[in-house]
Amino acid sequence: MLRRLSLSALFLIAGCAPAPQPIPTPPLLSTAGLDRVMGKDARALTALFGEPGLDIREGPARKLQFACDVCVLDLYLYPPAAGGVPVVTYVDARRPGGEDFDRASCVAALARRLQSR
């Protein structure tokens, strides 16, 4: 009888527990306008933007950072699944003060900066 009461109490408590919340999925970022950088290796990026201001390597991953007076562009390079030379798989952009900035606009601004030299 005590076991039946304990089991009933457990079901009662379980019925009061909040339902599990779904894990939110991160927003999908459009790659429109990023065709000049997505899938490119460090050599192609240097040809497009000049020397990076920052070049960080951690294991097989690499982060290149390019900046101008308008924006800062972080490009994350990882080797393809089959191995080989790391290529850009993710892009982030911000204003020099840290506010978000359109990624494609930053790519265009940095490319123009090198072309005007």
N, CA and C atoms as a LAMMPS dump frame, in Angstrom:
ITEM: TIMESTEP
0
ITEM: NUMBER OF ATOMS
351
ITEM: BOX BOUNDS ff ff ff
-5.0000000000000000e+02 5.0000000000000000e+02
-5.0000000000000000e+02 5.0000000000000000e+02
-5.0000000000000000e+02 5.0000000000000000e+02
ITEM: ATOMS id mol type element x y z
1 1 1 N 0.819 -1.189 0
2 1 2 C 0 0 0
3 1 3 C 0.864 1.253 0
4 2 1 N 1.93 1.251 0.831
5 2 2 C 2.823 2.41 0.886
6 2 3 C 3.496 2.622 -0.464
7 3 1 N 3.829 1.518 -1.1
8 3 2 C 4.469 1.621 -2.43
9 3 3 C 3.509 2.24 -3.438
10 4 1 N 2.232 1.868 -3.365
11 4 2 C 1.229 2.407 -4.276
12 4 3 C 1.048 3.909 -4.022
13 5 1 N 1.062 4.337 -2.781
14 5 2 C 0.94 5.762 -2.452
15 5 3 C 2.151 6.535 -2.958
16 6 1 N 3.334 5.972 -2.779
17 6 2 C 4.551 6.632 -3.247
18 6 3 C 4.534 6.783 -4.764
19 7 1 N 4.095 5.746 -5.44
20 7 2 C 4.009 5.799 -6.894
21 7 3 C 2.968 6.818 -7.332
22 8 1 N 1.834 6.871 -6.641
23 8 2 C 0.791 7.858 -6.967
24 8 3 C 1.299 9.267 -6.735
25 9 1 N 2.035 9.475 -5.647
26 9 2 C 2.595 10.807 -5.358
27 9 3 C 3.594 11.208 -6.443
28 10 1 N 4.39 10.261 -6.898
29 10 2 C 5.373 10.538 -7.95
30 10 3 C 4.684 10.972 -9.242
31 11 1 N 3.619 10.289 -9.625
32 11 2 C 2.885 10.669 -10.836
33 11 3 C 2.233 12.037 -10.68
34 12 1 N 1.736 12.326 -9.474
35 12 2 C 1.114 13.622 -9.215
36 12 3 C 2.137 14.739 -9.345
37 13 1 N 3.308 14.53 -8.774
38 13 2 C 4.377 15.534 -8.866
39 13 3 C 4.84 15.685 -10.302
40 14 1 N 4.977 14.573 -10.992
41 14 2 C 5.432 14.617 -12.386
42 14 3 C 4.44 15.375 -13.256
43 15 1 N 3.163 15.28 -12.934
44 15 2 C 2.145 15.998 -13.692
45 15 3 C 2.231 17.493 -13.509
46 16 1 N 2.854 17.953 -12.409
47 16 2 C 2.998 19.387 -12.137
48 16 3 C 4.275 19.957 -12.733
49 17 1 N 5.184 19.111 -13.13
50 17 2 C 6.451 19.585 -13.686
51 17 3 C 6.204 20.248 -15.031
52 18 1 N 6.939 21.306 -15.307
53 18 2 C 6.76 21.964 -16.6
54 18 3 C 7.187 21.05 -17.745
55 19 1 N 6.513 21.193 -18.848
56 19 2 C 6.859 20.4 -20.033
57 19 3 C 8.241 20.839 -20.516
58 20 1 N 9.025 19.901 -21.021
59 20 2 C 10.348 20.286 -21.522
60 20 3 C 10.222 21.297 -22.668
61 21 1 N 11.069 22.301 -22.619
62 21 2 C 11.057 23.344 -23.645
63 21 3 C 11.944 22.916 -24.812
64 22 1 N 11.492 23.162 -26.031
65 22 2 C 12.345 22.825 -27.177
66 22 3 C 13.579 23.718 -27.192
67 23 1 N 14.676 23.173 -27.655
68 23 2 C 15.913 23.937 -27.772
69 23 3 C 15.784 24.848 -28.986
70 24 1 N 15.973 26.166 -28.788
71 24 2 C 15.846 27.06 -29.937
72 24 3 C 16.976 26.824 -30.935
73 25 1 N 16.627 26.886 -32.195
74 25 2 C 17.647 26.736 -33.225
75 25 3 C 18.171 28.113 -33.591
76 26 1 N 19.467 28.22 -33.853
77 26 2 C 20.014 29.517 -34.215
78 26 3 C 19.437 29.972 -35.555
79 27 1 N 19.301 31.275 -35.739
80 27 2 C 18.761 31.749 -37.012
81 27 3 C 19.713 31.407 -38.153
82 28 1 N 19.156 31.064 -39.275
83 28 2 C 19.973 30.792 -40.445
84 28 3 C 20.364 32.123 -41.069
85 29 1 N 21.647 32.309 -41.249
86 29 2 C 22.138 33.543 -41.846
87 29 3 C 22.274 33.344 -43.348
88 30 1 N 21.78 34.284 -44.068
89 30 2 C 21.882 34.216 -45.519
90 30 3 C 23.338 34.4 -45.94
91 31 1 N 23.724 33.694 -46.975
92 31 2 C 25.065 33.873 -47.524
93 31 3 C 25.026 34.724 -48.79
94 32 1 N 23.881 35.362 -49.041
95 32 2 C 23.763 36.236 -50.217
96 32 3 C 24.799 37.347 -50.121
97 33 1 N 25.507 37.544 -51.205
98 33 2 C 26.528 38.586 -51.248
99 33 3 C 27.863 38.153 -50.667
100 34 1 N 27.953 36.925 -50.202
101 34 2 C 29.2 36.44 -49.609
102 34 3 C 29.948 35.481 -50.522
103 35 1 N 29.51 35.379 -51.775
104 35 2 C 30.133 34.446 -52.702
105 35 3 C 31.614 34.748 -52.935
106 36 1 N 32.04 35.978 -52.672
107 36 2 C 33.458 36.327 -52.848
108 36 3 C 34.337 35.725 -51.767
109 37 1 N 33.724 35.297 -50.633
110 37 2 C 34.533 34.769 -49.535
111 37 3 C 34.184 33.339 -49.131
112 38 1 N 32.933 32.936 -49.235
113 38 2 C 32.54 31.591 -48.802
114 38 3 C 33.272 30.538 -49.639
115 39 1 N 33.869 29.565 -48.948
116 39 2 C 34.569 28.489 -49.633
117 39 3 C 35.955 28.855 -50.124
118 40 1 N 36.413 30.067 -49.841
119 40 2 C 37.747 30.502 -50.296
120 40 3 C 38.799 30.184 -49.237
121 41 1 N 40.041 29.979 -49.686
122 41 2 C 41.131 29.716 -48.751
123 41 3 C 41.847 31.018 -48.398
124 42 1 N 42.802 30.937 -47.491
125 42 2 C 43.511 32.126 -47.004
126 42 3 C 44.223 32.874 -48.134
127 43 1 N 44.754 32.149 -49.08
128 43 2 C 45.465 32.785 -50.193
129 43 3 C 44.518 33.655 -51.022
130 44 1 N 43.331 33.149 -51.31
131 44 2 C 42.35 33.917 -52.078
132 44 3 C 41.87 35.138 -51.287
133 45 1 N 41.708 34.986 -49.979
134 45 2 C 41.265 36.109 -49.145
135 45 3 C 42.325 37.205 -49.08
136 46 1 N 43.584 36.808 -48.996
137 46 2 C 44.671 37.786 -48.974
138 46 3 C 44.749 38.519 -50.313
139 47 1 N 44.504 37.828 -51.395
140 47 2 C 44.491 38.481 -52.711
141 47 3 C 43.333 39.471 -52.808
142 48 1 N 42.215 39.169 -52.172
143 48 2 C 41.038 40.037 -52.228
144 48 3 C 41.136 41.229 -51.291
145 49 1 N 41.637 41.009 -50.056
146 49 2 C 41.625 42.056 -49.031
147 49 3 C 42.999 42.567 -48.605
148 50 1 N 44.08 41.916 -49.007
149 50 2 C 45.398 42.279 -48.494
150 50 3 C 45.721 41.426 -47.275
151 51 1 N 46.755 41.793 -46.559
152 51 2 C 47.162 41.019 -45.384
153 51 3 C 46.144 41.194 -44.252
154 52 1 N 45.79 40.105 -43.572
155 52 2 C 44.845 40.225 -42.463
156 52 3 C 45.484 40.939 -41.277
157 53 1 N 44.66 41.631 -40.512
158 53 2 C 45.15 42.27 -39.295
159 53 3 C 45.343 41.257 -38.186
160 54 1 N 44.653 40.13 -38.297
161 54 2 C 44.722 39.077 -37.295
162 54 3 C 44.669 37.736 -38.007
163 55 1 N 45.511 36.815 -37.586
164 55 2 C 45.533 35.463 -38.15
165 55 3 C 45.724 34.504 -36.986
166 56 1 N 44.639 33.876 -36.569
167 56 2 C 44.665 32.986 -35.405
168 56 3 C 44.43 31.556 -35.86
169 57 1 N 45.27 30.656 -35.378
170 57 2 C 45.123 29.226 -35.693
171 57 3 C 44.894 28.458 -34.397
172 58 1 N 43.919 27.576 -34.454
173 58 2 C 43.641 26.708 -33.316
174 58 3 C 43.316 25.335 -33.867
175 59 1 N 44.253 24.428 -33.728
176 59 2 C 44.092 23.111 -34.331
177 59 3 C 43.971 23.271 -35.832
178 60 1 N 43.002 22.603 -36.446
179 60 2 C 42.838 22.723 -37.898
180 60 3 C 42.084 23.989 -38.317
181 61 1 N 41.515 24.717 -37.349
182 61 2 C 40.719 25.907 -37.66
183 61 3 C 41.606 27.144 -37.744
184 62 1 N 41.089 28.14 -38.443
185 62 2 C 41.822 29.397 -38.619
186 62 3 C 40.83 30.543 -38.685
187 63 1 N 41.185 31.666 -38.077
188 63 2 C 40.354 32.87 -38.137
189 63 3 C 41.205 33.992 -38.706
190 64 1 N 40.706 34.603 -39.772
191 64 2 C 41.354 35.765 -40.362
192 64 3 C 40.464 36.972 -40.12
193 65 1 N 41.087 38.095 -39.749
194 65 2 C 40.322 39.312 -39.506
195 65 3 C 40.872 40.434 -40.377
196 66 1 N 39.938 41.084 -41.061
197 66 2 C 40.263 42.23 -41.905
198 66 3 C 39.436 43.406 -41.402
199 67 1 N 39.994 44.608 -41.468
200 67 2 C 39.264 45.762 -40.951
201 67 3 C 39.526 46.994 -41.806
202 68 1 N 38.54 47.877 -41.797
203 68 2 C 38.674 49.193 -42.404
204 68 3 C 37.932 50.165 -41.498
205 69 1 N 37.822 51.417 -41.89
206 69 2 C 37.168 52.404 -41.029
207 69 3 C 35.665 52.14 -40.881
208 70 1 N 35.082 51.348 -41.777
209 70 2 C 33.648 51.084 -41.764
210 70 3 C 33.292 49.841 -40.949
211 71 1 N 34.114 48.78 -41.034
212 71 2 C 33.739 47.51 -40.414
213 71 3 C 34.933 46.621 -40.136
214 72 1 N 34.661 45.581 -39.365
215 72 2 C 35.627 44.523 -39.063
216 72 3 C 34.999 43.216 -39.538
217 73 1 N 35.755 42.437 -40.291
218 73 2 C 35.265 41.185 -40.859
219 73 3 C 36.071 40.023 -40.302
220 74 1 N 35.371 39.063 -39.694
221 74 2 C 36.01 37.846 -39.196
222 74 3 C 35.609 36.7 -40.113
223 75 1 N 36.601 35.999 -40.623
224 75 2 C 36.371 34.866 -41.515
225 75 3 C 36.917 33.613 -40.841
226 76 1 N 36.063 32.613 -40.713
227 76 2 C 36.44 31.371 -40.042
228 76 3 C 36.633 30.277 -41.086
229 77 1 N 37.824 29.704 -41.083
230 77 2 C 38.192 28.697 -42.07
231 77 3 C 38.37 27.343 -41.388
232 78 1 N 37.789 26.321 -42.002
233 78 2 C 37.904 24.957 -41.517
234 78 3 C 38.215 24.056 -42.703
235 79 1 N 38.971 22.973 -42.466
236 79 2 C 39.239 22.062 -43.574
237 79 3 C 37.959 21.33 -43.979
238 80 1 N 37.832 21.026 -45.258
239 80 2 C 36.669 20.232 -45.707
240 80 3 C 36.663 18.882 -44.994
241 81 1 N 35.527 18.22 -45.003
242 81 2 C 35.38 16.927 -44.321
243 81 3 C 36.434 15.919 -44.763
244 82 1 N 36.791 15.949 -46.018
245 82 2 C 37.773 15.002 -46.548
246 82 3 C 39.208 15.449 -46.259
247 83 1 N 39.369 16.565 -45.544
248 83 2 C 40.7 17.098 -45.268
249 83 3 C 41.111 18.07 -46.357
250 84 1 N 42.289 18.606 -46.203
251 84 2 C 42.786 19.539 -47.195
252 84 3 C 42.925 20.941 -46.63
253 85 1 N 42.98 21.907 -47.513
254 85 2 C 43.211 23.304 -47.156
255 85 3 C 41.945 23.898 -46.528
256 86 1 N 42.067 24.564 -45.372
257 86 2 C 40.898 25.189 -44.748
258 86 3 C 40.29 26.263 -45.642
259 87 1 N 38.953 26.319 -45.65
260 87 2 C 38.217 27.312 -46.439
261 87 3 C 37.174 27.99 -45.54
262 88 1 N 36.698 29.139 -45.965
263 88 2 C 35.728 29.897 -45.186
264 88 3 C 34.401 29.141 -45.123
265 89 1 N 33.936 28.949 -43.894
266 89 2 C 32.631 28.318 -43.685
267 89 3 C 31.692 29.24 -42.908
268 90 1 N 32.241 30.28 -42.26
269 90 2 C 31.408 31.204 -41.487
270 90 3 C 32.015 32.593 -41.541
271 91 1 N 31.15 33.604 -41.598
272 91 2 C 31.575 35.002 -41.698
273 91 3 C 30.821 35.815 -40.657
274 92 1 N 31.521 36.722 -39.999
275 92 2 C 30.896 37.628 -39.038
276 92 3 C 31.421 39.03 -39.319
277 93 1 N 30.558 40.038 -39.134
278 93 2 C 30.961 41.427 -39.371
279 93 3 C 30.377 42.32 -38.29
280 94 1 N 31.108 43.38 -37.991
281 94 2 C 30.648 44.364 -37.012
282 94 3 C 31.288 45.707 -37.308
283 95 1 N 30.736 46.736 -36.742
284 95 2 C 31.339 48.06 -36.819
285 95 3 C 32.543 48.075 -35.883
286 96 1 N 33.484 48.994 -36.079
287 96 2 C 34.642 49.052 -35.177
288 96 3 C 34.251 49.198 -33.704
289 97 1 N 33.079 49.796 -33.426
290 97 2 C 32.612 49.948 -32.055
291 97 3 C 31.956 48.697 -31.496
292 98 1 N 31.754 47.667 -32.317
293 98 2 C 31.192 46.404 -31.86
294 98 3 C 29.765 46.125 -32.292
295 99 1 N 29.05 47.122 -32.839
296 99 2 C 27.675 46.9 -33.274
297 99 3 C 27.654 46 -34.504
298 100 1 N 26.59 45.209 -34.65
299 100 2 C 26.441 44.339 -35.818
300 100 3 C 26.505 45.157 -37.104
301 101 1 N 27.015 44.523 -38.147
302 101 2 C 27.12 45.161 -39.461
303 101 3 C 26.804 44.103 -40.506
304 102 1 N 26.202 44.512 -41.597
305 102 2 C 25.855 43.581 -42.67
306 102 3 C 27.127 42.951 -43.241
307 103 1 N 27.146 41.637 -43.279
308 103 2 C 28.35 40.915 -43.712
309 103 3 C 28.716 41.186 -45.168
310 104 1 N 27.736 41.156 -46.056
311 104 2 C 28.012 41.388 -47.479
312 104 3 C 28.502 42.818 -47.707
313 105 1 N 27.95 43.78 -46.992
314 105 2 C 28.393 45.171 -47.125
315 105 3 C 29.832 45.334 -46.655
316 106 1 N 30.196 44.61 -45.613
317 106 2 C 31.568 44.684 -45.113
318 106 3 C 32.544 44.074 -46.125
319 107 1 N 32.166 42.949 -46.709
320 107 2 C 33.008 42.332 -47.739
321 107 3 C 33.231 43.331 -48.884
322 108 1 N 32.161 43.985 -49.331
323 108 2 C 32.263 44.956 -50.43
324 108 3 C 33.14 46.143 -50.029
325 109 1 N 32.973 46.651 -48.816
326 109 2 C 33.769 47.806 -48.355
327 109 3 C 35.249 47.455 -48.29
328 110 1 N 35.574 46.285 -47.796
329 110 2 C 36.98 45.873 -47.713
330 110 3 C 37.589 45.64 -49.083
331 111 1 N 36.833 45.069 -49.997
332 111 2 C 37.339 44.843 -51.362
333 111 3 C 37.574 46.176 -52.059
334 112 1 N 36.662 47.134 -51.886
335 112 2 C 36.842 48.469 -52.486
336 112 3 C 38.073 49.173 -51.927
337 113 1 N 38.306 48.992 -50.636
338 113 2 C 39.453 49.64 -49.986
339 113 3 C 40.761 49.21 -50.65
340 114 1 N 40.902 47.935 -50.93
341 114 2 C 42.135 47.444 -51.546
342 114 3 C 42.225 47.903 -53.008
343 115 1 N 41.115 47.929 -53.711
344 115 2 C 41.104 48.339 -55.119
345 115 3 C 41.441 49.817 -55.28
346 116 1 N 41.129 50.644 -54.283
347 116 2 C 41.371 52.081 -54.402
348 116 3 C 42.81 52.457 -54.084
349 117 1 N 43.597 51.501 -53.649
350 117 2 C 45.012 51.798 -53.329
351 117 3 C 45.847 51.871 -54.563
